[in-house]
Amino acid sequence: MDTTTPTTEKMPPSPSITERIRRHAISGGVLGSAMYFSKGATNSPSGSRLLGGALAVPRNVLRIGSFAAWYGAAKSVRCAVAPDYPFETTVAWGATNALFAMRHGRRAACRTGLRGAALGMVADVAHYGIKRFLATRRSRAEERRIAHELAASSVGIPADTCRV
């Protein structure tokens, strides 16, 4: 067996758009089911939390399906937009809401699309604000090092208050 020849491994192909939509819709169904389970568990009468949560999921199956379809479409639109585009959530939520409101007419689709874009803008601004805050924040190790250095040095602290 000759071990000097290089071996080339094939990279697995990236999933197609239909595969991505399917994955996103499934994850939307899981998120919707978890949301309605927790909602049913917290609102169940007489303290039977597990049964209330388990009964809430089949009762809201149409809502869960709608949420799964919306989530799948929104994530797929978001994947279709350039990944470095700063307001991809704004575009995705606006387009998805407009798409889902088309059955009510153009006017309703425009209104709902603008509402979705506004909510997407809020989500984008919050996301980038959190990213910016976390990027400027010092790490815990650096905070500990600075605190240790400040405790070790007595610069600016009166001698009678320093512990030796």
N, C-alpha and C positions, 0 to 999 in steps of 0.2 A: 504494500500500500504506500503510495507516494504522498508524503505530508507536506511537500514543498509548494504544491499548487494552492493558490488562495481559493478559499471557498466564498461564494457570494450568497448571502441569504436574501431572500425576497422579503421586502417589507409587506405586511398585510395591506390589502387595498383599503382605502378609506371608505366608510359606509356611504351608500348612495343617499340621495335626498329622501327617498321613501323610507329607507331604514332609519334615518334620523327622525323623520316625522313619527314613525312608529314608536321609537324609543321615547321621544318627548311626550307623546300621547299616553304611553304607559306610565311614565313618571308623573304626569298630570293626574291620571286616575288614582295612583297611589297617594299622592298629596291630597287630592280631594277626599278620598276615603278616610285618610287619617284626620283631616280637618273635621269631617262630619262625625267620625267616631268620637273625637274628643268633645265636640259640641254636644252630642247626644249623651256622653258620659257625664258631663258637667250639669246638664239640664234634666237629668232623669229624676223622676219622683221617687220617693221612698227609699232613697239611698242605694238602689241596685244599679251601680255605675256601669259595670261590665255589660249587663243585659241592655241597659239604655243605649250604650255606645254601639253594641252589636245590632240593635234594632234600627238605629238611626241611619246606618249605611244603606240598607235596602230601601228604606223609605225615600231617600234622596238620591237614588241611582240616576235619575234624569239630570239632576243638577251636577252630579259627579261627572257624568258623561259630557255635559256641556263644558265643564271646567277642563276636563281632559282634552277635549277638542280645541278649546281656546288656548290652553297651555302649549299643546303641540304645534299649533299654527304660529303662536307668538315666538316660540323658541326657534322654529324653522325660519321665520322671517328674520329673526335676529342673526341666525347663522348665515343667511343669504346676504345680509348687509356686510360691508367690509369690516373685518374684525378690529381694525384700528380706528374705526369711526367713533367719535366720542359720544354721540347720542343715539347709539343703536337701539337702546330700549325704547326711546321716544318714538322712533320710526316703527319699531316692531309692534308696540302696543297700539299706536294710532292706526296702522294698516290692518292689524288683526281685528280691532273693534269695528272699523269701517267695513271690513269683509263680513263680519258676523251680523251687522245691522243692515246689510243690503236688502234683505227680504222686506224691510219696512219702508224702503224708498231711499231716494238719493239724499233728501234733506236729513233724514234720521241717520243715514250712514255718515254724512259729513259731520253732523253734530257729535255723534258717538266717536268718530275718529279723532276729532279735536279733543274730546274729553279723555280718550285713551292716551293721546299724545301728551296732554297736560300731566296726567298721572305718571306717564313714562318719564317726562322731564323731571318731575319731583324725585322719582326713583333714581334717575341718572345723577342728579345734583347731590342727592344724599350719598350715593355710591362713591362719587369722586371726592366728596368732602371727607368721608371716612377714610378713603385711600390716602388722601393728602395728610390728614391728621396722623394716621399710622406711619406714614413715611417720615414725618418730621419728629416723631416721638423717639426718645432714646430707648435702647434696649434695657432690659432689667439688669443685665450684667454691667452695663455702663453706669446705670443708676447706682448700683451697689458700690462700684469702684469710686464714683464721685463722692458718695456718702462716706466711704471709708477714708478717702483722702481728706475730706473736710473734718472728719472726726480726729484724724491723726495730726492735722496742723492746727496750731492755735493762733493763726493770724486773725487779728481783729477781735479776739475774745480776751476779755480782761483776765489777768493771771489768777485772780482769786476765784474765778468761776471754772477754771480748767481743772479737770481731774487728772491726777498724775498716776 
